[in-house]
Amino acid sequence: MERGHALRTQSIQRKLLERLCLWLDRKKSGVDWRNLQPDDIREFLSYRRFSGRVGPTTLRLETSILRSLGAHLQKMGRTPSSMSVGLRSPKLSRKLPPSLTAEQVRRILDSPSPKTPLGLRDRALLELLYAAGLRASEILSLRIEQLDLPGRSARVIGKGDKERLVLLGSAAQASLQRYLETARPKLVRSKSGGEVFLGNHGRRLTTSHLWGIVKKAAQAAGLDTRVYPHLLRHSFATHLLSGGADLRVIQELLGHASIGTTEIYTHVDEDRLAATIDRFHPRSRKK
């Protein structure tokens, strides 16, 4: 809470610490932080890894959380020395993010029915996910006052409660306008808040609702590949890069703190890289 982490991040941290306490209770019949050693933490992480419960990415996150816990307990005087001394995060293989083709995205966006309030909602939600490259948490928490439809933009709250400006295309603007004017009023209940996207119950959508909407749209579009909300974000970045957008601009639009996170998309578009060589390298130009 002091670091301003999102509620979802706090929940992940809390669950990990609860698992650690349960594991220590079974192993040592209780949690005595004063006597906890780095080897105990390494053994717990090893248990997590070899029990088949977590992959390298999750294990890296959990190592970071426990390292922060050790430093915090030492600072508060709960332990004589840091229990996380020597903890090393596992190395990750740098996987290329998958993405959809522009035609696949078009079919997904066209699949919701425009004849029902939920269909209009789903169309606007999908258009916005792809047009702005939003994270699931960002679109679910988006409020009406954050939208500037005449200016074709929105201000979203990303990781670490950081606000950034995202831009909307004309298609997303039109879909949002239609949804807000004709469909959302039919979903509003007395208990509704100011979130843009509401469910049948009148409350904001949950993460599982969002996944269901995206999955249903992909199935209706006839796609046999696995489609999830973050895949539209990957596709947004990949298509921008393919169209010639500057990497720094893409970093800003995605809300990445480091350009290194954005650079992974440069490995995806091999066709564009080859075309750049053919066009600019003196020994590759066609006469």
C-alpha positions as a Python dict, from the first residue, in 0.01 Angstrom:
ca = {
    (1, 'M'): (0, 0, 0),
    (2, 'E'): (283, 239, 84),
    (3, 'R'): (435, 184, -260),
    (4, 'G'): (108, 258, -435),
    (5, 'H'): (75, -88, -590),
    (6, 'A'): (-251, -176, -763),
    (7, 'L'): (-506, -378, -565),
    (8, 'R'): (-443, -679, -787),
    (9, 'T'): (-71, -660, -713),
    (10, 'Q'): (-141, -633, -342),
    (11, 'S'): (-366, -939, -367),
    (12, 'I'): (-88, -1139, -538),
    (13, 'Q'): (159, -1038, -267),
    (14, 'R'): (-84, -1121, 14),
    (15, 'K'): (-160, -1467, -127),
    (16, 'L'): (209, -1548, -161),
    (17, 'L'): (279, -1449, 201),
    (18, 'E'): (-15, -1661, 318),
    (19, 'R'): (129, -1959, 126),
    (20, 'L'): (469, -1898, 284),
    (21, 'C'): (317, -1890, 634),
    (22, 'L'): (125, -2214, 572),
    (23, 'W'): (438, -2383, 438),
    (24, 'L'): (647, -2266, 735),
    (25, 'D'): (373, -2380, 974),
    (26, 'R'): (391, -2732, 829),
    (27, 'K'): (770, -2737, 817),
    (28, 'K'): (857, -2565, 1146),
    (29, 'S'): (529, -2577, 1337),
    (30, 'G'): (499, -2202, 1337),
    (31, 'V'): (644, -1884, 1193),
    (32, 'D'): (931, -1730, 1386),
    (33, 'W'): (1061, -1449, 1166),
    (34, 'R'): (1362, -1392, 1394),
    (35, 'N'): (1504, -1735, 1317),
    (36, 'L'): (1411, -1746, 949),
    (37, 'Q'): (1713, -1808, 726),
    (38, 'P'): (1777, -1747, 355),
    (39, 'D'): (1790, -2125, 308),
    (40, 'D'): (1430, -2148, 431),
    (41, 'I'): (1316, -1903, 163),
    (42, 'R'): (1516, -2084, -105),
    (43, 'E'): (1361, -2414, 1),
    (44, 'F'): (1012, -2262, -17),
    (45, 'L'): (1076, -2127, -369),
    (46, 'S'): (1219, -2464, -471),
    (47, 'Y'): (904, -2629, -339),
    (48, 'R'): (693, -2387, -541),
    (49, 'R'): (893, -2458, -855),
    (50, 'F'): (921, -2836, -841),
    (51, 'S'): (567, -2894, -723),
    (52, 'G'): (470, -2783, -1073),
    (53, 'R'): (259, -2497, -943),
    (54, 'V'): (443, -2202, -1093),
    (55, 'G'): (643, -2123, -1405),
    (56, 'P'): (963, -1919, -1438),
    (57, 'T'): (780, -1585, -1478),
    (58, 'T'): (571, -1633, -1164),
    (59, 'L'): (873, -1763, -972),
    (60, 'R'): (1067, -1452, -1068),
    (61, 'L'): (785, -1234, -936),
    (62, 'E'): (758, -1432, -612),
    (63, 'T'): (1135, -1409, -556),
    (64, 'S'): (1113, -1032, -592),
    (65, 'I'): (825, -1013, -344),
    (66, 'L'): (1011, -1222, -85),
    (67, 'R'): (1326, -1020, -133),
    (68, 'S'): (1127, -705, -56),
    (69, 'L'): (972, -877, 246),
    (70, 'G'): (1315, -964, 385),
    (71, 'A'): (1437, -606, 349),
    (72, 'H'): (1116, -475, 510),
    (73, 'L'): (1136, -708, 812),
    (74, 'Q'): (1500, -617, 870),
    (75, 'K'): (1419, -244, 846),
    (76, 'M'): (1138, -287, 1101),
    (77, 'G'): (1371, -473, 1338),
    (78, 'R'): (1179, -801, 1313),
    (79, 'T'): (1484, -997, 1195),
    (80, 'P'): (1854, -953, 1282),
    (81, 'S'): (1953, -984, 915),
    (82, 'S'): (1774, -1006, 584),
    (83, 'M'): (1622, -1348, 527),
    (84, 'S'): (1650, -1293, 151),
    (85, 'V'): (2027, -1251, 125),
    (86, 'G'): (2157, -1422, -188),
    (87, 'L'): (1814, -1480, -343),
    (88, 'R'): (1851, -1478, -719),
    (89, 'S'): (1569, -1445, -967),
    (90, 'P'): (1552, -1719, -1232),
    (91, 'K'): (1652, -1614, -1581),
    (92, 'L'): (1374, -1597, -1836),
    (93, 'S'): (1389, -1701, -2198),
    (94, 'R'): (1279, -1396, -2397),
    (95, 'K'): (968, -1514, -2575),
    (96, 'L'): (827, -1317, -2865),
    (97, 'P'): (477, -1193, -2788),
    (98, 'P'): (213, -1348, -3016),
    (99, 'S'): (-14, -1123, -3218),
    (100, 'L'): (-312, -1141, -3449),
    (101, 'T'): (-321, -1030, -3811),
    (102, 'A'): (-512, -716, -3901),
    (103, 'E'): (-777, -932, -4071),
    (104, 'Q'): (-821, -1150, -3762),
    (105, 'V'): (-865, -840, -3546),
    (106, 'R'): (-1123, -701, -3789),
    (107, 'R'): (-1325, -1022, -3771),
    (108, 'I'): (-1319, -1016, -3390),
    (109, 'L'): (-1430, -653, -3375),
    (110, 'D'): (-1713, -716, -3622),
    (111, 'S'): (-1849, -1023, -3442),
    (112, 'P'): (-2064, -869, -3161),
    (113, 'S'): (-2426, -801, -3260),
    (114, 'P'): (-2513, -429, -3293),
    (115, 'K'): (-2880, -505, -3216),
    (116, 'T'): (-2850, -557, -2839),
    (117, 'P'): (-2713, -341, -2557),
    (118, 'L'): (-2461, -610, -2464),
    (119, 'G'): (-2355, -645, -2826),
    (120, 'L'): (-2294, -270, -2851),
    (121, 'R'): (-2104, -283, -2525),
    (122, 'D'): (-1885, -569, -2640),
    (123, 'R'): (-1811, -397, -2973),
    (124, 'A'): (-1711, -73, -2798),
    (125, 'L'): (-1500, -263, -2544),
    (126, 'L'): (-1314, -463, -2810),
    (127, 'E'): (-1261, -156, -3027),
    (128, 'L'): (-1113, 32, -2732),
    (129, 'L'): (-891, -261, -2624),
    (130, 'Y'): (-733, -271, -2969),
    (131, 'A'): (-740, 102, -3052),
    (132, 'A'): (-558, 204, -2735),
    (133, 'G'): (-368, -114, -2644),
    (134, 'L'): (-512, -114, -2292),
    (135, 'R'): (-442, -362, -2016),
    (136, 'A'): (-738, -551, -1870),
    (137, 'S'): (-722, -357, -1543),
    (138, 'E'): (-712, -25, -1730),
    (139, 'I'): (-1023, -83, -1938),
    (140, 'L'): (-1223, -234, -1650),
    (141, 'S'): (-1153, 64, -1423),
    (142, 'L'): (-1205, 326, -1695),
    (143, 'R'): (-1460, 588, -1593),
    (144, 'I'): (-1676, 815, -1808),
    (145, 'E'): (-1502, 1132, -1689),
    (146, 'Q'): (-1173, 993, -1820),
    (147, 'L'): (-1305, 990, -2178),
    (148, 'D'): (-1268, 1279, -2421),
    (149, 'L'): (-1458, 1155, -2724),
    (150, 'P'): (-1451, 1486, -2917),
    (151, 'G'): (-1075, 1486, -2871),
    (152, 'R'): (-1056, 1112, -2948),
    (153, 'S'): (-855, 1040, -2635),
    (154, 'A'): (-878, 903, -2282),
    (155, 'R'): (-676, 923, -1964),
    (156, 'V'): (-618, 581, -1810),
    (157, 'I'): (-464, 474, -1482),
    (158, 'G'): (-195, 215, -1542),
    (159, 'K'): (55, 26, -1327),
    (160, 'G'): (164, 206, -1015),
    (161, 'D'): (-135, 440, -1042),
    (162, 'K'): (42, 624, -1324),
    (163, 'E'): (-186, 822, -1552),
    (164, 'R'): (-125, 838, -1925),
    (165, 'L'): (-302, 971, -2232),
    (166, 'V'): (-416, 720, -2495),
    (167, 'L'): (-553, 803, -2837),
    (168, 'L'): (-861, 654, -3003),
    (169, 'G'): (-924, 588, -3370),
    (170, 'S'): (-1241, 700, -3543),
    (171, 'A'): (-1391, 349, -3527),
    (172, 'A'): (-1339, 325, -3149),
    (173, 'Q'): (-1477, 677, -3105),
    (174, 'A'): (-1793, 592, -3300),
    (175, 'S'): (-1848, 263, -3119),
    (176, 'L'): (-1803, 424, -2777),
    (177, 'Q'): (-2039, 710, -2868),
    (178, 'R'): (-2310, 471, -2978),
    (179, 'Y'): (-2268, 252, -2671),
    (180, 'L'): (-2278, 543, -2427),
    (181, 'E'): (-2583, 701, -2590),
    (182, 'T'): (-2801, 396, -2660),
    (183, 'A'): (-2678, 90, -2468),
    (184, 'R'): (-2519, 195, -2140),
    (185, 'P'): (-2833, 376, -2011),
    (186, 'K'): (-3016, 41, -2037),
    (187, 'L'): (-2751, -129, -1821),
    (188, 'V'): (-2743, 134, -1546),
    (189, 'R'): (-2895, 36, -1210),
    (190, 'S'): (-2927, 221, -881),
    (191, 'K'): (-2603, 59, -761),
    (192, 'S'): (-2406, 147, -1077),
    (193, 'G'): (-2087, 348, -1055),
    (194, 'G'): (-1918, 570, -1310),
    (195, 'E'): (-1730, 294, -1493),
    (196, 'V'): (-1772, 298, -1870),
    (197, 'F'): (-1840, -73, -1913),
    (198, 'L'): (-2117, -232, -1709),
    (199, 'G'): (-2260, -583, -1689),
    (200, 'N'): (-2622, -697, -1686),
    (201, 'H'): (-2619, -642, -1310),
    (202, 'G'): (-2528, -275, -1354),
    (203, 'R'): (-2187, -307, -1192),
    (204, 'R'): (-1841, -286, -1345),
    (205, 'L'): (-1720, -589, -1534),
    (206, 'T'): (-1477, -832, -1373),
    (207, 'T'): (-1164, -980, -1528),
    (208, 'S'): (-1345, -1309, -1592),
    (209, 'H'): (-1624, -1119, -1771),
    (210, 'L'): (-1367, -952, -1994),
    (211, 'W'): (-1197, -1280, -2082),
    (212, 'G'): (-1537, -1430, -2163),
    (213, 'I'): (-1627, -1142, -2395),
    (214, 'V'): (-1300, -1169, -2586),
    (215, 'K'): (-1321, -1548, -2610),
    (216, 'K'): (-1682, -1537, -2731),
    (217, 'A'): (-1597, -1278, -2997),
    (218, 'A'): (-1302, -1485, -3121),
    (219, 'Q'): (-1519, -1797, -3147),
    (220, 'A'): (-1790, -1605, -3333),
    (221, 'A'): (-1521, -1478, -3570),
    (222, 'G'): (-1421, -1837, -3648),
    (223, 'L'): (-1071, -1815, -3503),
    (224, 'D'): (-925, -2144, -3383),
    (225, 'T'): (-635, -1978, -3200),
    (226, 'R'): (-640, -1886, -2830),
    (227, 'V'): (-746, -1522, -2796),
    (228, 'Y'): (-732, -1325, -2470),
    (229, 'P'): (-744, -952, -2379),
    (230, 'H'): (-367, -898, -2367),
    (231, 'L'): (-333, -1045, -2716),
    (232, 'L'): (-516, -742, -2854),
    (233, 'R'): (-262, -521, -2674),
    (234, 'H'): (25, -714, -2833),
    (235, 'S'): (-144, -683, -3172),
    (236, 'F'): (-189, -307, -3123),
    (237, 'A'): (185, -261, -3064),
    (238, 'T'): (292, -495, -3343),
    (239, 'H'): (65, -330, -3601),
    (240, 'L'): (184, 17, -3500),
    (241, 'L'): (545, -89, -3544),
    (242, 'S'): (465, -250, -3879),
    (243, 'G'): (307, 77, -3991),
    (244, 'G'): (624, 269, -3914),
    (245, 'A'): (550, 412, -3569),
    (246, 'D'): (846, 521, -3358),
    (247, 'L'): (937, 283, -3076),
    (248, 'R'): (939, 567, -2821),
    (249, 'V'): (585, 661, -2920),
    (250, 'I'): (471, 300, -2878),
    (251, 'Q'): (639, 292, -2535),
    (252, 'E'): (444, 601, -2432),
    (253, 'L'): (114, 466, -2561),
    (254, 'L'): (162, 130, -2388),
    (255, 'G'): (270, 291, -2062),
    (256, 'H'): (596, 96, -2038),
    (257, 'A'): (836, 235, -1778),
    (258, 'S'): (1137, 103, -1972),
    (259, 'I'): (1206, 107, -2345),
    (260, 'G'): (1354, -241, -2297),
    (261, 'T'): (1003, -379, -2242),
    (262, 'T'): (885, -226, -2568),
    (263, 'E'): (1189, -339, -2768),
    (264, 'I'): (1066, -697, -2776),
    (265, 'Y'): (823, -595, -3050),
    (266, 'T'): (1114, -513, -3281),
    (267, 'H'): (1187, -886, -3303),
    (268, 'V'): (838, -965, -3425),
    (269, 'D'): (827, -767, -3746),
    (270, 'E'): (1102, -939, -3947),
    (271, 'D'): (944, -841, -4280),
    (272, 'R'): (974, -472, -4194),
    (273, 'L'): (1335, -514, -4085),
    (274, 'A'): (1420, -690, -4413),
    (275, 'A'): (1243, -419, -4614),
    (276, 'T'): (1441, -150, -4427),
    (277, 'I'): (1769, -320, -4519),
    (278, 'D'): (1663, -347, -4884),
    (279, 'R'): (1567, 19, -4892),
    (280, 'F'): (1853, 188, -4708),
    (281, 'H'): (2163, -34, -4711),
    (282, 'P'): (2397, 74, -4996),
    (283, 'R'): (2473, -285, -5097),
    (284, 'S'): (2111, -395, -5087),
    (285, 'R'): (1941, -125, -5292),
    (286, 'K'): (1788, -236, -5617),
    (287, 'K'): (1904, -45, -5923),
}
